[in-house]
């Protein structure tokens, strides 16, 4: 049971991470951020992505497992 | 079993799974901005216990919807 719970939690975290990544891109497109703010956001997102990979390895969860298949609605996350 | 993406404007109707991941839909909803307002009462055996009254604006920060604090405000 624990593994499913871990997968669910990691799925929610991954969903929020990708959502925030897209929001950050939109905010950068606004163009009202200073250069170092943009750098900081980029670095933070990269570290977040890296940390997510470590978490998945640590719990033995594949990234594809996080992507829920919502049937007729398609998938939760992009199937890149 | 992988579904191939169904194009939005295919000739046939929208039969297969929609070709857009949900996270992109959420991103667009946030970009447009959405207001969620409503009242919620959590009850057990018809006994109201908890009342939640929501007036939430969910939106990306842009010139139309500025952040209330200076950029380095709390979370």
Backbone of each chain as nested JSON, in Angstrom:
{
  "chains": [
    {"id": "A", "residues": [
      {"number": 1, "name": "UNK", "atoms": {"N": [0.844, -1.176, 0.0], "CA": [0.0, 0.0, 0.0], "C": [0.884, 1.231, 0.0]}},
      {"number": 2, "name": "UNK", "atoms": {"N": [2.01, 1.186, 0.712], "CA": [2.85, 2.361, 0.825], "C": [3.305, 2.838, -0.541]}},
      {"number": 3, "name": "UNK", "atoms": {"N": [3.62, 1.885, -1.438], "CA": [4.168, 2.303, -2.736], "C": [3.134, 3.095, -3.515]}},
      {"number": 4, "name": "UNK", "atoms": {"N": [1.864, 2.641, -3.463], "CA": [0.856, 3.392, -4.22], "C": [0.729, 4.797, -3.672]}},
      {"number": 5, "name": "UNK", "atoms": {"N": [0.807, 4.911, -2.327], "CA": [0.675, 6.239, -1.729], "C": [1.827, 7.119, -2.202]}},
      {"number": 6, "name": "UNK", "atoms": {"N": [3.043, 6.532, -2.222], "CA": [4.216, 7.307, -2.664], "C": [4.004, 7.749, -4.111]}},
      {"number": 7, "name": "UNK", "atoms": {"N": [3.489, 6.818, -4.945], "CA": [3.278, 7.182, -6.352], "C": [2.274, 8.313, -6.47]}},
      {"number": 8, "name": "UNK", "atoms": {"N": [1.204, 8.241, -5.655], "CA": [0.187, 9.3, -5.724], "C": [0.775, 10.636, -5.307]}},
      {"number": 9, "name": "UNK", "atoms": {"N": [1.54, 10.627, -4.213], "CA": [2.11, 11.888, -3.725], "C": [3.067, 12.453, -4.769]}},
      {"number": 10, "name": "UNK", "atoms": {"N": [3.92, 11.559, -5.338], "CA": [4.878, 12.038, -6.344], "C": [4.157, 12.542, -7.588]}},
      {"number": 11, "name": "UNK", "atoms": {"N": [3.004, 11.926, -7.908], "CA": [2.249, 12.405, -9.074], "C": [1.756, 13.82, -8.835]}},
      {"number": 12, "name": "UNK", "atoms": {"N": [1.22, 14.071, -7.628], "CA": [0.71, 15.415, -7.337], "C": [1.851, 16.416, -7.365]}},
      {"number": 13, "name": "UNK", "atoms": {"N": [2.997, 16.003, -6.78], "CA": [4.15, 16.917, -6.741], "C": [4.606, 17.209, -8.17]}},
      {"number": 14, "name": "UNK", "atoms": {"N": [4.646, 16.165, -9.009], "CA": [5.104, 16.363, -10.393], "C": [4.127, 17.245, -11.16]}},
      {"number": 15, "name": "UNK", "atoms": {"N": [2.823, 17.049, -10.895], "CA": [1.814, 17.89, -11.56], "C": [2.036, 19.35, -11.194]}},
      {"number": 16, "name": "UNK", "atoms": {"N": [2.218, 19.622, -9.896], "CA": [2.412, 21.011, -9.466], "C": [3.723, 21.559, -10.01]}},
      {"number": 17, "name": "UNK", "atoms": {"N": [4.761, 20.7, -10.045], "CA": [6.053, 21.193, -10.543], "C": [5.922, 21.608, -11.996]}},
      {"number": 18, "name": "UNK", "atoms": {"N": [5.296, 20.765, -12.796], "CA": [5.179, 21.111, -14.217], "C": [4.279, 22.334, -14.402]}},
      {"number": 19, "name": "UNK", "atoms": {"N": [3.24, 22.432, -13.567], "CA": [2.345, 23.585, -13.675], "C": [3.116, 24.873, -13.356]}},
      {"number": 20, "name": "UNK", "atoms": {"N": [3.92, 24.812, -12.276], "CA": [4.67, 26.008, -11.895], "C": [5.729, 26.334, -12.942]}},
      {"number": 21, "name": "UNK", "atoms": {"N": [6.282, 25.283, -13.573], "CA": [7.272, 25.51, -14.623], "C": [6.625, 26.306, -15.758]}},
      {"number": 22, "name": "UNK", "atoms": {"N": [5.409, 25.906, -16.141], "CA": [4.749, 26.629, -17.226], "C": [4.393, 28.045, -16.799]}},
      {"number": 23, "name": "UNK", "atoms": {"N": [3.96, 28.188, -15.517], "CA": [3.624, 29.538, -15.064], "C": [4.873, 30.422, -15.061]}},
      {"number": 24, "name": "UNK", "atoms": {"N": [6.013, 29.822, -14.675], "CA": [7.261, 30.607, -14.651], "C": [7.594, 31.062, -16.068]}},
      {"number": 25, "name": "UNK", "atoms": {"N": [7.405, 30.157, -17.044], "CA": [7.699, 30.552, -18.426], "C": [6.8, 31.705, -18.837]}},
      {"number": 26, "name": "UNK", "atoms": {"N": [5.519, 31.635, -18.441], "CA": [4.606, 32.736, -18.801], "C": [5.079, 34.032, -18.16]}},
      {"number": 27, "name": "UNK", "atoms": {"N": [5.513, 33.942, -16.896], "CA": [5.923, 35.162, -16.195], "C": [7.178, 35.729, -16.845]}},
      {"number": 28, "name": "UNK", "atoms": {"N": [8.084, 34.831, -17.28], "CA": [9.306, 35.318, -17.94], "C": [8.922, 35.975, -19.262]}},
      {"number": 29, "name": "UNK", "atoms": {"N": [7.912, 35.418, -19.948], "CA": [7.494, 36.02, -21.217], "C": [6.944, 37.429, -21.001]}},
      {"number": 30, "name": "UNK", "atoms": {"N": [6.431, 37.693, -19.767], "CA": [5.912, 39.046, -19.51], "C": [7.005, 40.077, -19.76]}},
      {"number": 31, "name": "UNK", "atoms": {"N": [8.264, 39.66, -19.39], "CA": [9.371, 40.548, -19.693], "C": [9.634, 41.575, -18.608]}},
      {"number": 32, "name": "UNK", "atoms": {"N": [8.869, 41.502, -17.475], "CA": [9.133, 42.543, -16.468], "C": [10.024, 42.002, -15.361]}},
      {"number": 33, "name": "UNK", "atoms": {"N": [10.735, 40.909, -15.633], "CA": [11.631, 40.355, -14.607], "C": [13.057, 40.805, -14.919]}},
      {"number": 34, "name": "UNK", "atoms": {"N": [13.837, 41.019, -13.852], "CA": [15.251, 41.365, -14.086], "C": [15.977, 40.083, -14.484]}},
      {"number": 35, "name": "UNK", "atoms": {"N": [17.194, 40.254, -15.017], "CA": [17.936, 39.087, -15.506], "C": [18.216, 38.107, -14.374]}},
      {"number": 36, "name": "UNK", "atoms": {"N": [18.645, 38.65, -13.198], "CA": [19.018, 37.665, -12.164], "C": [17.776, 36.962, -11.625]}},
      {"number": 37, "name": "UNK", "atoms": {"N": [16.625, 37.619, -11.661], "CA": [15.4, 36.9, -11.245], "C": [15.161, 35.742, -12.191]}},
      {"number": 38, "name": "UNK", "atoms": {"N": [15.345, 36.011, -13.492], "CA": [15.104, 34.948, -14.473], "C": [16.092, 33.81, -14.242]}},
      {"number": 39, "name": "UNK", "atoms": {"N": [17.376, 34.171, -14.017], "CA": [18.369, 33.116, -13.756], "C": [17.967, 32.303, -12.545]}},
      {"number": 40, "name": "UNK", "atoms": {"N": [17.541, 33.012, -11.477], "CA": [17.215, 32.289, -10.236], "C": [16.065, 31.324, -10.467]}},
      {"number": 41, "name": "UNK", "atoms": {"N": [15.057, 31.801, -11.211], "CA": [13.901, 30.915, -11.465], "C": [14.365, 29.696, -12.247]}},
      {"number": 42, "name": "UNK", "atoms": {"N": [15.223, 29.928, -13.25], "CA": [15.699, 28.803, -14.066], "C": [16.469, 27.811, -13.23]}},
      {"number": 43, "name": "UNK", "atoms": {"N": [17.372, 28.335, -12.384], "CA": [18.183, 27.423, -11.56], "C": [17.293, 26.645, -10.608]}},
      {"number": 44, "name": "UNK", "atoms": {"N": [16.363, 27.365, -9.986], "CA": [15.491, 26.681, -9.021], "C": [14.704, 25.573, -9.692]}},
      {"number": 45, "name": "UNK", "atoms": {"N": [14.184, 25.859, -10.888], "CA": [13.377, 24.834, -11.566], "C": [14.233, 23.648, -11.96]}},
      {"number": 46, "name": "UNK", "atoms": {"N": [15.488, 23.941, -12.352], "CA": [16.364, 22.805, -12.715], "C": [16.643, 21.94, -11.497]}},
      {"number": 47, "name": "UNK", "atoms": {"N": [16.911, 22.61, -10.346], "CA": [17.194, 21.812, -9.135], "C": [15.963, 21.02, -8.738]}},
      {"number": 48, "name": "UNK", "atoms": {"N": [14.783, 21.635, -8.918], "CA": [13.536, 20.945, -8.567], "C": [13.378, 19.701, -9.437]}},
      {"number": 49, "name": "UNK", "atoms": {"N": [13.68, 19.859, -10.729], "CA": [13.549, 18.732, -11.647], "C": [14.503, 17.618, -11.241]}},
      {"number": 50, "name": "UNK", "atoms": {"N": [15.738, 18.031, -10.903], "CA": [16.754, 17.057, -10.49], "C": [16.29, 16.335, -9.225]}},
      {"number": 51, "name": "UNK", "atoms": {"N": [15.765, 17.103, -8.268], "CA": [15.339, 16.529, -6.986], "C": [14.208, 15.548, -7.233]}},
      {"number": 52, "name": "UNK", "atoms": {"N": [13.337, 15.884, -8.197], "CA": [12.205, 15.004, -8.5], "C": [12.725, 13.665, -9.024]}},
      {"number": 53, "name": "UNK", "atoms": {"N": [13.765, 13.74, -9.872], "CA": [14.345, 12.507, -10.391], "C": [14.919, 11.673, -9.275]}},
      {"number": 54, "name": "UNK", "atoms": {"N": [15.621, 12.345, -8.341], "CA": [16.214, 11.605, -7.213], "C": [15.114, 10.949, -6.391]}},
      {"number": 55, "name": "UNK", "atoms": {"N": [14.039, 11.69, -6.13], "CA": [12.951, 11.131, -5.314], "C": [12.38, 9.896, -5.994]}},
      {"number": 56, "name": "UNK", "atoms": {"N": [12.19, 9.979, -7.299], "CA": [11.601, 8.842, -8.002], "C": [12.525, 7.639, -7.915]}},
      {"number": 57, "name": "UNK", "atoms": {"N": [13.839, 7.879, -8.095], "CA": [14.783, 6.747, -8.002], "C": [14.767, 6.167, -6.608]}},
      {"number": 58, "name": "UNK", "atoms": {"N": [14.755, 7.101, -5.621], "CA": [14.839, 6.66, -4.22], "C": [13.674, 5.72, -3.908]}},
      {"number": 59, "name": "UNK", "atoms": {"N": [12.483, 6.018, -4.455], "CA": [11.317, 5.189, -4.127], "C": [11.059, 4.147, -5.195]}},
      {"number": 60, "name": "UNK", "atoms": {"N": [11.982, 4.048, -6.178], "CA": [11.801, 3.003, -7.169], "C": [10.565, 3.212, -8.02]}},
      {"number": 61, "name": "UNK", "atoms": {"N": [10.265, 4.517, -8.336], "CA": [9.078, 4.801, -9.143], "C": [9.569, 5.34, -10.478]}},
      {"number": 62, "name": "UNK", "atoms": {"N": [9.025, 4.789, -11.597], "CA": [9.444, 5.31, -12.902], "C": [8.657, 6.591, -13.184]}},
      {"number": 63, "name": "UNK", "atoms": {"N": [9.25, 7.492, -13.978], "CA": [8.561, 8.758, -14.265], "C": [7.265, 8.481, -15.013]}},
      {"number": 64, "name": "UNK", "atoms": {"N": [7.277, 7.418, -15.846], "CA": [6.054, 7.145, -16.613], "C": [4.92, 6.736, -15.681]}},
      {"number": 65, "name": "UNK", "atoms": {"N": [5.278, 6.137, -14.5], "CA": [4.198, 5.717, -13.594], "C": [3.428, 6.918, -13.075]}},
      {"number": 66, "name": "UNK", "atoms": {"N": [4.127, 8.086, -13.031], "CA": [3.463, 9.263, -12.46], "C": [2.378, 9.781, -13.4]}},
      {"number": 67, "name": "UNK", "atoms": {"N": [2.501, 9.393, -14.67], "CA": [1.576, 9.947, -15.656], "C": [0.299, 9.121, -15.631]}},
      {"number": 68, "name": "UNK", "atoms": {"N": [-0.771, 9.692, -15.057], "CA": [-2.015, 8.93, -14.972], "C": [-2.711, 8.952, -16.327]}},
      {"number": 69, "name": "UNK", "atoms": {"N": [-3.332, 7.826, -16.683], "CA": [-4.081, 7.787, -17.933], "C": [-5.536, 8.069, -17.585]}},
      {"number": 70, "name": "UNK", "atoms": {"N": [-6.098, 9.184, -18.027], "CA": [-7.446, 9.582, -17.64], "C": [-8.464, 9.119, -18.666]}},
      {"number": 71, "name": "UNK", "atoms": {"N": [-8.132, 8.007, -19.392], "CA": [-9.122, 7.474, -20.323], "C": [-9.485, 8.501, -21.372]}},
      {"number": 72, "name": "UNK", "atoms": {"N": [-10.798, 8.803, -21.51], "CA": [-11.214, 9.697, -22.597], "C": [-10.61, 11.089, -22.478]}},
      {"number": 73, "name": "UNK", "atoms": {"N": [-10.12, 11.47, -21.293], "CA": [-9.578, 12.817, -21.151], "C": [-8.132, 12.867, -21.608]}},
      {"number": 74, "name": "UNK", "atoms": {"N": [-7.553, 11.702, -21.968], "CA": [-6.152, 11.732, -22.364], "C": [-5.291, 11.443, -21.154]}},
      {"number": 75, "name": "UNK", "atoms": {"N": [-4.151, 12.13, -21.054], "CA": [-3.252, 11.805, -19.95], "C": [-3.136, 13.028, -19.037]}},
      {"number": 76, "name": "UNK", "atoms": {"N": [-2.635, 12.787, -17.825], "CA": [-2.474, 13.893, -16.872], "C": [-1.287, 14.746, -17.279]}},
      {"number": 77, "name": "UNK", "atoms": {"N": [-0.154, 14.047, -17.562], "CA": [1.07, 14.773, -17.904], "C": [1.391, 14.481, -19.365]}},
      {"number": 78, "name": "UNK", "atoms": {"N": [2.213, 15.328, -20.02], "CA": [2.551, 15.064, -21.424], "C": [3.331, 13.768, -21.539]}},
      {"number": 79, "name": "UNK", "atoms": {"N": [3.094, 13.024, -22.583], "CA": [3.802, 11.759, -22.797], "C": [4.995, 12.052, -23.699]}},
      {"number": 80, "name": "UNK", "atoms": {"N": [5.992, 12.804, -23.171], "CA": [7.114, 13.09, -24.078], "C": [8.03, 11.893, -24.151]}}
    ]},
    {"id": "B", "residues": [
      {"number": 1, "name": "UNK", "atoms": {"N": [-0.771, 0.02, -23.522], "CA": [-1.782, 0.492, -24.454], "C": [-1.626, 2.017, -24.494]}},
      {"number": 2, "name": "UNK", "atoms": {"N": [-1.146, 2.501, -25.613], "CA": [-0.969, 3.952, -25.67], "C": [-1.969, 4.499, -26.694]}},
      {"number": 3, "name": "UNK", "atoms": {"N": [-2.571, 5.622, -26.323], "CA": [-3.523, 6.247, -27.263], "C": [-2.751, 7.199, -28.139]}},
      {"number": 4, "name": "UNK", "atoms": {"N": [-3.043, 7.212, -29.415], "CA": [-2.381, 8.256, -30.222], "C": [-3.23, 9.516, -30.049]}},
      {"number": 5, "name": "UNK", "atoms": {"N": [-2.562, 10.67, -30.197], "CA": [-3.259, 11.918, -29.883], "C": [-4.313, 12.165, -30.948]}},
      {"number": 6, "name": "UNK", "atoms": {"N": [-5.503, 12.563, -30.53], "CA": [-6.578, 12.861, -31.487], "C": [-6.469, 14.337, -31.844]}},
      {"number": 7, "name": "UNK", "atoms": {"N": [-6.338, 14.685, -33.131], "CA": [-6.211, 16.113, -33.469], "C": [-7.492, 16.838, -33.092]}},
      {"number": 8, "name": "UNK", "atoms": {"N": [-7.352, 18.098, -32.729], "CA": [-8.527, 18.848, -32.287], "C": [-9.556, 18.941, -33.403]}},
      {"number": 9, "name": "UNK", "atoms": {"N": [-9.069, 19.252, -34.637], "CA": [-10.048, 19.579, -35.691], "C": [-10.133, 18.424, -36.68]}},
      {"number": 10, "name": "UNK", "atoms": {"N": [-10.113, 17.178, -36.162], "CA": [-10.209, 16.067, -37.097], "C": [-11.579, 16.061, -37.78]}},
      {"number": 11, "name": "UNK", "atoms": {"N": [-11.675, 15.349, -38.914], "CA": [-12.971, 15.301, -39.62], "C": [-14.027, 14.671, -38.724]}},
      {"number": 12, "name": "UNK", "atoms": {"N": [-13.628, 13.501, -38.1], "CA": [-14.637, 12.81, -37.289], "C": [-14.877, 13.607, -36.018]}},
      {"number": 13, "name": "UNK", "atoms": {"N": [-15.871, 13.202, -35.259], "CA": [-16.161, 13.927, -34.009], "C": [-15.055, 13.643, -33.011]}},
      {"number": 14, "name": "UNK", "atoms": {"N": [-15.236, 14.131, -31.781], "CA": [-14.195, 13.962, -30.762], "C": [-14.423, 12.607, -30.116]}},
      {"number": 15, "name": "UNK", "atoms": {"N": [-13.913, 11.537, -30.767], "CA": [-14.23, 10.21, -30.214], "C": [-13.108, 9.756, -29.305]}},
      {"number": 16, "name": "UNK", "atoms": {"N": [-11.854, 9.877, -29.767], "CA": [-10.746, 9.319, -28.992], "C": [-10.386, 10.249, -27.847]}},
      {"number": 17, "name": "UNK", "atoms": {"N": [-9.313, 9.924, -27.094], "CA": [-8.913, 10.791, -25.991], "C": [-8.443, 12.144, -26.521]}},
      {"number": 18, "name": "UNK", "atoms": {"N": [-8.739, 13.195, -25.765], "CA": [-8.347, 14.546, -26.205], "C": [-6.827, 14.607, -26.198]}},
      {"number": 19, "name": "UNK", "atoms": {"N": [-6.222, 15.245, -27.219], "CA": [-4.775, 15.183, -27.372], "C": [-4.029, 16.142, -26.483]}},
      {"number": 20, "name": "UNK", "atoms": {"N": [-4.689, 16.731, -25.434], "CA": [-3.982, 17.736, -24.64], "C": [-3.813, 17.193, -23.216]}},
      {"number": 21, "name": "UNK", "atoms": {"N": [-2.591, 17.133, -22.716], "CA": [-2.402, 16.719, -21.32], "C": [-3.115, 17.672, -20.37]}},
      {"number": 22, "name": "UNK", "atoms": {"N": [-3.623, 17.142, -19.267], "CA": [-4.423, 17.944, -18.33], "C": [-3.609, 19.106, -17.768]}},
      {"number": 23, "name": "UNK", "atoms": {"N": [-2.295, 18.91, -17.616], "CA": [-1.495, 19.962, -16.994], "C": [-1.474, 21.189, -17.908]}},
      {"number": 24, "name": "UNK", "atoms": {"N": [-1.531, 20.962, -19.244], "CA": [-1.579, 22.124, -20.146], "C": [-2.922, 22.836, -20.02]}},
      {"number": 25, "name": "UNK", "atoms": {"N": [-3.99, 22.054, -19.846], "CA": [-5.308, 22.686, -19.68], "C": [-5.307, 23.554, -18.43]}},
      {"number": 26, "name": "UNK", "atoms": {"N": [-4.765, 23.001, -17.327], "CA": [-4.725, 23.773, -16.083], "C": [-3.907, 25.041, -16.275]}},
      {"number": 27, "name": "UNK", "atoms": {"N": [-2.809, 24.906, -17.041], "CA": [-1.969, 26.075, -17.265], "C": [-2.752, 27.151, -17.996]}},
      {"number": 28, "name": "UNK", "atoms": {"N": [-3.525, 26.747, -19.011], "CA": [-4.297, 27.753, -19.751], "C": [-5.379, 28.36, -18.877]}},
      {"number": 29, "name": "UNK", "atoms": {"N": [-6.007, 27.508, -18.017], "CA": [-7.055, 28.043, -17.142], "C": [-6.456, 29.114, -16.237]}},
      {"number": 30, "name": "UNK", "atoms": {"N": [-5.246, 28.814, -15.704], "CA": [-4.614, 29.798, -14.829], "C": [-4.237, 31.054, -15.61]}},
      {"number": 31, "name": "UNK", "atoms": {"N": [-3.799, 30.844, -16.855], "CA": [-3.395, 32.008, -17.636], "C": [-4.612, 32.896, -17.885]}},
      {"number": 32, "name": "UNK", "atoms": {"N": [-5.775, 32.265, -18.13], "CA": [-6.984, 33.083, -18.356], "C": [-7.455, 33.688, -17.043]}},
      {"number": 33, "name": "UNK", "atoms": {"N": [-7.329, 32.901, -15.978], "CA": [-7.811, 33.387, -14.681], "C": [-9.195, 32.819, -14.429]}},
      {"number": 34, "name": "UNK", "atoms": {"N": [-9.415, 32.338, -13.217], "CA": [-10.721, 31.752, -12.895], "C": [-11.086, 32.167, -11.478]}},
      {"number": 35, "name": "UNK", "atoms": {"N": [-12.376, 32.388, -11.229], "CA": [-12.836, 32.728, -9.876], "C": [-13.681, 31.573, -9.38]}},
      {"number": 36, "name": "UNK", "atoms": {"N": [-13.325, 31.047, -8.204], "CA": [-14.09, 29.953, -7.607], "C": [-14.761, 30.523, -6.363]}},
      {"number": 37, "name": "UNK", "atoms": {"N": [-16.101, 30.559, -6.368], "CA": [-16.734, 31.07, -5.136], "C": [-17.858, 30.128, -4.771]}},
      {"number": 38, "name": "UNK", "atoms": {"N": [-18.069, 29.943, -3.487], "CA": [-19.125, 29.017, -3.102], "C": [-19.042, 28.715, -1.624]}},
      {"number": 39, "name": "UNK", "atoms": {"N": [-20.059, 28.021, -1.17], "CA": [-20.126, 27.647, 0.247], "C": [-20.142, 26.133, 0.351]}},
      {"number": 40, "name": "UNK", "atoms": {"N": [-19.46, 25.648, 1.371], "CA": [-19.323, 24.2, 1.536], "C": [-19.591, 23.895, 3.003]}},
      {"number": 41, "name": "UNK", "atoms": {"N": [-20.418, 22.91, 3.255], "CA": [-20.637, 22.519, 4.653], "C": [-20.312, 21.043, 4.763]}},
      {"number": 42, "name": "UNK", "atoms": {"N": [-19.373, 20.717, 5.643], "CA": [-19.027, 19.315, 5.86], "C": [-19.859, 18.822, 7.035]}},
      {"number": 43, "name": "UNK", "atoms": {"N": [-20.638, 17.786, 6.776], "CA": [-21.547, 17.305, 7.821], "C": [-21.42, 15.794, 7.941]}},
      {"number": 44, "name": "UNK", "atoms": {"N": [-21.724, 15.295, 9.116], "CA": [-21.774, 13.858, 9.333], "C": [-23.176, 13.537, 9.836]}},
      {"number": 45, "name": "UNK", "atoms": {"N": [-23.828, 12.578, 9.174], "CA": [-25.183, 12.18, 9.583], "C": [-26.066, 13.403, 9.685]}},
      {"number": 46, "name": "UNK", "atoms": {"N": [-26.01, 14.234, 8.591], "CA": [-26.879, 15.409, 8.505], "C": [-26.643, 16.409, 9.62]}},
      {"number": 47, "name": "UNK", "atoms": {"N": [-25.496, 16.282, 10.293], "CA": [-25.199, 17.294, 11.317], "C": [-24.071, 18.159, 10.761]}},
      {"number": 48, "name": "UNK", "atoms": {"N": [-24.361, 19.421, 10.433], "CA": [-23.296, 20.268, 9.861], "C": [-22.187, 20.513, 10.877]}},
      {"number": 49, "name": "UNK", "atoms": {"N": [-20.94, 20.249, 10.457], "CA": [-19.809, 20.395, 11.382], "C": [-18.889, 21.54, 10.981]}},
      {"number": 50, "name": "UNK", "atoms": {"N": [-18.547, 21.56, 9.677], "CA": [-17.537, 22.532, 9.235], "C": [-18.128, 23.339, 8.093]}},
      {"number": 51, "name": "UNK", "atoms": {"N": [-17.927, 24.671, 8.12], "CA": [-18.415, 25.518, 7.018], "C": [-17.233, 26.129, 6.296]}},
      {"number": 52, "name": "UNK", "atoms": {"N": [-17.181, 25.997, 4.979], "CA": [-16.109, 26.575, 4.169], "C": [-16.763, 27.556, 3.2]}},
      {"number": 53, "name": "UNK", "atoms": {"N": [-16.354, 28.852, 3.284], "CA": [-16.936, 29.83, 2.368], "C": [-15.813, 30.356, 1.483]}},
      {"number": 54, "name": "UNK", "atoms": {"N": [-15.901, 30.064, 0.181], "CA": [-14.782, 30.309, -0.726], "C": [-15.051, 31.48, -1.652]}},
      {"number": 55, "name": "UNK", "atoms": {"N": [-14.097, 32.406, -1.766], "CA": [-14.12, 33.381, -2.86], "C": [-12.693, 33.44, -3.361]}},
      {"number": 56, "name": "UNK", "atoms": {"N": [-12.326, 32.514, -4.284], "CA": [-10.911, 32.374, -4.644], "C": [-10.704, 32.814, -6.08]}},
      {"number": 57, "name": "UNK", "atoms": {"N": [-9.65, 33.639, -6.272], "CA": [-9.233, 33.979, -7.635], "C": [-7.982, 33.178, -7.939]}},
      {"number": 58, "name": "UNK", "atoms": {"N": [-8.015, 32.377, -8.999], "CA": [-6.835, 31.601, -9.389], "C": [-6.364, 32.159, -10.719]}},
      {"number": 59, "name": "UNK", "atoms": {"N": [-5.191, 32.796, -10.72], "CA": [-4.762, 33.396, -11.982], "C": [-3.253, 33.527, -12.0]}},
      {"number": 60, "name": "UNK", "atoms": {"N": [-2.696, 33.548, -13.211], "CA": [-1.275, 33.843, -13.335], "C": [-1.063, 35.326, -13.037]}},
      {"number": 61, "name": "UNK", "atoms": {"N": [0.155, 35.629, -12.566], "CA": [0.473, 37.038, -12.306], "C": [0.898, 37.667, -13.63]}},
      {"number": 62, "name": "UNK", "atoms": {"N": [0.146, 38.674, -14.105], "CA": [0.588, 39.42, -15.288], "C": [0.128, 40.865, -15.105]}},
      {"number": 63, "name": "UNK", "atoms": {"N": [0.275, 41.713, -16.103], "CA": [-0.03, 43.133, -15.866], "C": [-1.52, 43.304, -15.573]}},
      {"number": 64, "name": "UNK", "atoms": {"N": [-2.335, 42.364, -16.042], "CA": [-3.776, 42.479, -15.773], "C": [-4.06, 42.103, -14.314]}},
      {"number": 65, "name": "UNK", "atoms": {"N": [-3.295, 41.101, -13.796], "CA": [-3.541, 40.628, -12.428], "C": [-2.227, 40.76, -11.654]}},
      {"number": 66, "name": "UNK", "atoms": {"N": [-1.94, 41.951, -11.086], "CA": [-0.644, 42.11, -10.401], "C": [-0.629, 41.379, -9.068]}},
      {"number": 67, "name": "UNK", "atoms": {"N": [0.591, 41.057, -8.608], "CA": [0.722, 40.406, -7.299], "C": [0.428, 41.465, -6.224]}},
      {"number": 68, "name": "UNK", "atoms": {"N": [-0.342, 41.127, -5.164], "CA": [-0.698, 42.133, -4.163], "C": [0.516, 42.701, -3.447]}},
      {"number": 69, "name": "UNK", "atoms": {"N": [1.545, 41.856, -3.162], "CA": [2.716, 42.405, -2.464], "C": [3.795, 42.698, -3.48]}},
      {"number": 70, "name": "UNK", "atoms": {"N": [4.884, 43.266, -3.028], "CA": [6.039, 43.434, -3.925], "C": [6.491, 42.034, -4.313]}},
      {"number": 71, "name": "UNK", "atoms": {"N": [7.342, 41.946, -5.371], "CA": [7.574, 40.624, -5.955], "C": [8.087, 39.616, -4.943]}},
      {"number": 72, "name": "UNK", "atoms": {"N": [8.776, 40.06, -3.875], "CA": [9.32, 39.04, -2.968], "C": [8.412, 38.887, -1.761]}},
      {"number": 73, "name": "UNK", "atoms": {"N": [7.101, 38.907, -1.974], "CA": [6.179, 38.773, -0.841], "C": [6.213, 37.349, -0.302]}},
      {"number": 74, "name": "UNK", "atoms": {"N": [5.42, 37.085, 0.754], "CA": [5.388, 35.725, 1.298], "C": [4.847, 34.766, 0.267]}},
      {"number": 75, "name": "UNK", "atoms": {"N": [5.097, 33.512, 0.446], "CA": [4.743, 32.438, -0.488], "C": [3.562, 32.886, -1.344]}}
    ]}
  ]
}
